[in-house]
Amino acid sequence: MKKVLTLVTVLLLVFTMSACKSDDDGVITIGANIYTFNDNFMNGVVRPELERYAEELGVELDVVDSEGSQATLNNQVDTFISKGVDVLAINLVDPAAAGTIIEKAKDADIPLILFNKEATVAGVMDTYDKVWYVGTDSAEAGIIQGQMMLNDWQANAAWDLNEDGVLQYVLLKGEPGHPDAEARTLESIKAFTDAGIAVEELAIQPSTTWSTTEAGDTMAAWLSTGWADTIELVVCNNDGMAFGAIQAMDNASVDIPVYGVDALEEALAKIGTGDMNGTVLNDGVNQARATIDLAINAANGVDILDGTTWVIDAPTGTKAVRVSYVAVTADNYSDFQ
């Protein structure tokens, strides 16, 4: 009788294990978001590559729109956790709220890859051993853009409209508090002051969503104040805002040098036609690929860089993979089209 019971127990165990395997096809599931689908760069470059690359590597990716709301993102993360995703890939709405997302992932023991928006609270990444960041060095874009603008300013004496040797500029900043917006704002103009060139900031306009429309309205307002013959340079912390500024200038029949960041397809085309002077490649394709690569390794519990060519950023220990920016000008824009 004991032998019969033992045999039945073994058969039940085998059946149960087989049933579990049939319910689990072994495909890694990634719960991901974009902070808002209204962002030209995140929705037009990063999201498509996340989806394409995930499909290429045979992983299941569920991408949702957080609609610019951190509260919405928090709820979406709760939903992903309840669904039992293997790993989270999160584009923060509010970088200062990283701790909330990290805590949720830690409590559920789910690996977490933050991408594009870096946590701004010191030490928060160290509170969980299964969280990493994929993005850029925020200052690098501003440094490259600043050097590009400085070189062109020095090569074009006619840009100094009032011949006073001072750069009069306006700046479309982007999302207040965003690490990229803050660093680009600082570094782009610092290139001039470091070179001994005096600058005068006529106006700076933050946006809430890097909005093309808002940037266009802002630029139109600046031009209507009589600055059409005063502004010598339009600095834009992303291409989307540059597009709005260019449209406003077209409407006012003025031509002012303008620079952006991201190297969107439309920006490359505008550089080719001379409507835009330069941009900086924000390599969203490789940010997306690095995010998926790290997510897969995290889900499999292997070294986060296993089988990849990505490199951990030394200053942050073992937490960040940073993708480099590249200057894009009239000389090389076609290389990126």
C-alpha positions in Angstrom: 0.0 0.0 0.0 2.9 2.4 0.8 4.5 1.7 -2.6 1.2 2.5 -4.3 0.8 5.8 -2.4 4.4 6.7 -3.1 3.9 6.0 -6.8 0.8 8.2 -6.9 2.6 11.0 -5.1 5.4 10.9 -7.6 3.0 10.9 -10.5 1.1 13.8 -9.1 4.4 15.7 -8.6 5.5 15.1 -12.2 2.0 16.1 -13.5 2.2 19.3 -11.5 5.6 20.2 -12.8 4.6 19.5 -16.3 1.5 21.7 -16.0 3.7 24.6 -14.6 6.0 24.3 -17.6 3.1 24.3 -20.1 1.9 27.6 -18.5 5.4 29.1 -18.7 6.8 29.2 -22.2 10.2 30.4 -20.9 9.9 33.8 -22.6 11.2 36.7 -20.6 8.6 39.4 -20.0 9.6 43.0 -19.6 7.2 45.6 -18.2 8.2 49.0 -19.6 6.9 52.5 -20.0 7.6 55.8 -21.8 7.1 58.8 -19.6 4.9 60.3 -22.3 4.2 59.3 -25.8 4.1 63.0 -26.7 7.9 63.2 -26.5 9.4 63.3 -30.0 12.6 61.5 -29.0 11.3 58.9 -26.5 8.3 57.9 -28.5 9.8 58.4 -32.0 13.2 56.9 -31.5 13.6 55.0 -28.2 10.2 53.2 -28.1 10.3 51.8 -31.6 13.8 50.4 -31.0 12.8 48.9 -27.7 10.0 47.1 -29.4 12.0 46.1 -32.5 15.0 44.8 -30.5 12.9 43.0 -28.0 11.2 41.1 -30.8 14.5 40.4 -32.4 15.8 38.8 -29.2 12.6 36.9 -28.5 11.5 38.6 -25.3 8.0 39.9 -24.6 7.8 43.6 -24.1 4.8 45.5 -22.8 5.2 49.3 -23.2 2.7 51.7 -21.7 2.3 55.5 -21.8 2.7 57.2 -18.4 1.2 60.4 -19.8 3.6 62.6 -17.9 2.2 61.5 -14.6 4.4 59.9 -11.9 1.2 58.7 -10.1 0.1 57.0 -13.3 3.6 55.4 -13.6 3.4 54.2 -10.0 0.1 52.4 -10.7 1.5 51.0 -13.9 4.4 49.5 -12.0 2.0 47.9 -9.5 0.1 46.4 -12.4 3.3 45.0 -14.0 4.2 43.5 -10.6 0.8 41.9 -10.2 1.1 40.4 -13.7 4.4 38.8 -12.6 6.8 40.4 -15.2 10.4 39.1 -15.0 11.9 42.6 -15.1 10.9 46.3 -15.1 12.3 48.8 -17.6 11.2 52.2 -16.4 11.5 55.7 -17.9 10.8 57.9 -14.8 8.4 60.8 -15.1 9.9 62.5 -12.0 13.6 61.6 -11.5 13.2 62.6 -7.8 10.7 59.8 -7.4 13.1 57.0 -8.3 13.1 55.8 -4.7 9.4 54.9 -4.9 9.9 52.7 -8.0 13.0 51.1 -6.6 11.2 50.3 -3.4 8.3 48.7 -5.3 10.7 46.6 -7.4 12.8 45.6 -4.3 9.7 44.5 -2.3 8.6 42.3 -5.3 12.2 41.1 -5.8 12.0 42.1 -9.5 15.1 43.5 -11.3 14.8 47.1 -12.4 16.4 49.0 -15.3 15.9 52.7 -15.2 16.5 54.4 -18.5 16.9 57.9 -20.0 15.9 59.7 -16.8 18.4 59.2 -14.0 17.6 59.2 -10.3 18.5 62.6 -8.8 18.4 61.6 -5.1 21.9 60.7 -4.0 22.4 57.1 -2.9 19.0 55.8 -3.9 20.4 53.4 -6.5 22.4 51.8 -3.7 19.3 50.7 -1.8 18.7 47.8 -4.1 21.2 45.4 -5.6 19.1 44.6 -8.7 18.6 48.2 -10.1 20.7 49.7 -12.9 20.6 52.8 -15.1 21.0 53.2 -18.9 21.3 56.6 -20.3 23.9 59.3 -21.0 26.3 61.7 -19.3 23.9 64.6 -19.1 26.6 67.2 -19.2 28.2 65.7 -22.4 25.4 66.9 -24.7 25.7 70.5 -23.5 29.5 70.4 -23.8 29.4 69.1 -27.4 26.6 71.6 -28.3 28.5 74.4 -26.7 31.7 73.7 -28.5 29.8 73.4 -31.8 28.1 76.8 -31.3 31.4 78.4 -30.1 33.2 77.2 -33.2 30.5 78.6 -35.5 30.3 81.9 -33.6 34.0 82.5 -33.9 33.9 81.6 -37.6 31.0 83.9 -38.4 31.7 87.5 -37.4 28.4 88.6 -38.9 26.5 86.7 -36.2 27.4 89.4 -33.8 24.6 91.7 -35.0 25.5 94.7 -32.9 29.2 94.1 -33.1 29.6 94.4 -29.3 31.6 91.2 -28.9 28.8 89.9 -26.6 26.6 86.9 -27.4 23.0 87.8 -27.0 21.0 84.5 -26.8 17.7 82.9 -25.9 17.4 79.4 -24.5 14.6 76.9 -24.7 15.3 74.8 -21.6 12.9 71.8 -21.5 11.5 70.1 -18.5 12.5 71.8 -15.2 14.5 69.6 -12.9 15.2 67.1 -15.7 19.0 66.2 -15.3 19.5 66.6 -19.1 17.8 70.0 -19.2 19.7 71.3 -16.3 23.1 70.0 -17.4 22.7 71.1 -21.1 21.6 74.6 -20.0 24.7 75.0 -17.9 27.3 73.4 -20.2 26.2 74.8 -23.6 26.8 78.5 -22.5 29.8 77.6 -20.3 31.7 76.9 -23.6 31.5 80.6 -24.4 32.5 81.9 -21.0 35.3 79.4 -20.8 36.6 80.8 -24.1 36.5 84.4 -22.7 33.4 85.5 -24.6 30.9 87.6 -22.7 27.2 86.4 -22.9 23.9 88.0 -22.3 20.8 85.8 -21.7 17.9 87.7 -23.1 15.4 85.0 -22.0 15.1 81.4 -20.9 11.9 79.4 -21.1 11.4 76.1 -19.3 8.8 73.7 -20.8 6.9 70.9 -19.1 7.2 68.3 -21.9 9.9 69.6 -24.3 7.0 70.7 -26.4 7.4 71.8 -30.0 4.2 73.8 -29.8 5.1 75.6 -26.6 8.6 76.4 -27.9 7.1 77.9 -31.0 4.7 80.0 -29.0 7.5 81.2 -26.8 9.8 82.0 -29.7 7.0 83.9 -31.4 6.4 86.0 -28.3 10.1 86.8 -28.0 10.2 87.9 -31.6 7.1 90.0 -31.2 8.8 92.0 -28.4 11.2 93.5 -30.9 14.1 91.0 -30.4 14.1 89.9 -34.0 17.2 92.1 -34.6 18.7 91.4 -31.2 18.7 87.6 -30.7 22.0 86.3 -32.1 21.6 82.6 -31.1 18.8 80.2 -30.3 19.9 77.4 -28.0 17.5 74.5 -27.7 17.9 71.6 -25.3 16.2 69.3 -27.7 15.3 69.1 -31.4 11.6 69.2 -30.8 11.8 72.7 -29.3 14.1 73.8 -32.1 11.4 72.8 -34.6 9.0 75.1 -32.9 11.5 78.0 -32.8 12.3 77.5 -36.5 8.6 77.6 -37.4 8.2 80.9 -35.4 11.2 82.4 -37.1 9.8 81.4 -40.5 6.5 83.0 -39.7 8.3 86.2 -38.7 10.7 86.0 -41.7 13.8 86.1 -39.6 16.9 83.9 -39.8 18.7 83.2 -36.5 21.3 80.4 -35.9 19.6 77.6 -34.0 20.9 74.4 -32.4 19.2 71.4 -30.8 19.9 68.0 -29.3 18.7 64.5 -30.3 19.5 64.3 -34.1 16.0 63.4 -35.0 15.4 62.7 -38.7 13.6 66.1 -39.2 16.6 67.8 -37.6 19.0 66.1 -40.0 16.8 67.2 -42.9 16.8 70.8 -41.6 20.5 70.9 -41.2 20.7 69.7 -44.8 18.5 72.6 -46.0 20.3 75.1 -43.8 17.3 75.7 -41.6 19.1 74.4 -38.5 22.8 74.8 -37.7 23.6 71.8 -35.7 22.4 69.1 -33.2 23.8 66.5 -31.0 23.1 62.8 -31.5 21.3 61.5 -28.5 21.7 57.8 -29.4 18.3 56.5 -28.5 18.8 53.4 -30.6 21.7 52.2 -28.4 20.0 53.4 -25.2 17.1 51.1 -26.1 19.3 48.2 -27.0 21.3 48.5 -23.8 18.1 48.6 -21.8 16.9 45.4 -23.3 20.3 43.7 -23.0 20.6 44.6 -19.4 17.0 43.6 -18.7 17.5 40.1 -20.2 20.6 39.5 -18.1 19.0 40.8 -15.0 16.0 38.5 -15.6 18.3 35.5 -16.1 20.3 36.4 -13.0 23.7 36.5 -14.8 26.2 39.3 -14.8 24.5 42.4 -16.1 27.0 42.9 -18.9 27.2 39.2 -19.9 27.5 38.8 -23.7 27.3 42.5 -24.4 29.7 45.2 -25.4 28.3 47.8 -22.9 30.6 49.3 -20.2 29.8 50.3 -16.7 30.4 53.9 -15.9 33.3 53.8 -13.3 32.2 56.9 -11.3 28.9 55.2 -10.4 30.4 51.9 -9.4 28.3 49.1 -10.9 25.1 50.9 -11.6 25.2 52.8 -14.9 25.7 52.2 -18.6 26.2 55.5 -20.5 25.8 55.9 -24.3 28.0 58.7 -25.8 26.7 61.7 -27.7 28.0 62.8 -31.1 28.2 66.3 -32.7 26.1 66.6 -35.9 26.8 69.4 -38.3 26.4 70.3 -42.0 29.6 68.4 -42.6 28.4 65.0 -41.3 24.6 65.0 -40.9 24.1 62.7 -43.9 26.1 60.0 -42.0 23.2 59.7 -39.5 20.2 59.8 -42.0 
